[in-house]
Amino acid sequence: MTPVDAPITVEDLRGKAMHIKDMAEGEVRELTQEKATKLVGVGVVAALAVVSLAYYLGTRRG
């Protein structure tokens, strides 16, 4: 004989759905923060490249 599983209630499904929603929102926040960090890094590198180029061109004329 196999044990009979308890029926799934609406509250069980609601709880699982809320848990999945919370996990998904956390993933979105994490990915958004990661993307913003990458954009800031690229901006810093670009600014340093522009400053370095300006310094190099300035020393060549002087």
C-alpha positions as CSV (number, residue, x, y, z in Angstrom):
1,M,0.0,0.0,0.0
2,T,1.2,3.5,-0.8
3,P,0.6,6.4,1.6
4,V,-2.0,8.9,0.4
5,D,-0.5,12.3,-0.2
6,A,-2.3,15.2,1.4
7,P,-4.1,17.4,-1.2
8,I,-2.4,20.6,-2.2
9,T,-4.3,23.6,-0.9
10,V,-4.7,27.1,-2.4
11,E,-2.6,28.4,0.5
12,D,0.2,26.0,-0.3
13,L,0.2,27.2,-3.9
14,R,0.0,30.8,-2.9
15,G,3.0,30.4,-0.5
16,K,5.1,28.7,-3.2
17,A,4.2,31.3,-5.7
18,M,5.2,34.1,-3.3
19,H,8.5,32.3,-2.6
20,I,9.2,32.1,-6.4
21,K,8.3,35.7,-6.9
22,D,10.6,36.8,-4.1
23,M,13.4,34.7,-5.6
24,A,12.9,36.2,-9.1
25,E,12.8,39.7,-7.8
26,G,16.1,39.1,-5.9
27,E,17.7,37.8,-9.1
28,V,16.6,40.8,-11.0
29,R,18.0,43.2,-8.3
30,E,21.3,41.3,-8.4
31,L,21.6,41.4,-12.2
32,T,20.6,45.0,-12.3
33,Q,23.2,45.9,-9.7
34,E,25.9,43.8,-11.5
35,K,25.1,45.6,-14.8
36,A,25.3,49.0,-13.2
37,T,28.7,48.1,-11.7
38,K,30.0,47.0,-15.1
39,L,28.8,50.3,-16.7
40,V,30.5,52.3,-14.0
41,G,33.7,50.3,-14.6
42,V,33.6,50.9,-18.3
43,G,33.0,54.6,-17.7
44,V,36.0,54.9,-15.5
45,V,38.2,53.1,-18.0
46,A,37.0,55.3,-20.8
47,A,37.6,58.5,-18.7
48,L,41.2,57.3,-17.9
49,A,41.8,56.5,-21.6
50,V,40.7,60.1,-22.6
51,V,42.8,61.7,-19.9
52,S,45.8,59.5,-20.9
53,L,45.4,60.4,-24.5
54,A,45.1,64.1,-23.7
55,Y,48.2,63.9,-21.5
56,Y,50.1,62.1,-24.3
57,L,49.1,64.6,-26.9
58,G,50.0,67.5,-24.6
59,T,53.5,66.2,-23.9
60,R,54.2,65.7,-27.6
61,R,53.4,69.4,-28.4
62,G,55.4,70.8,-25.6
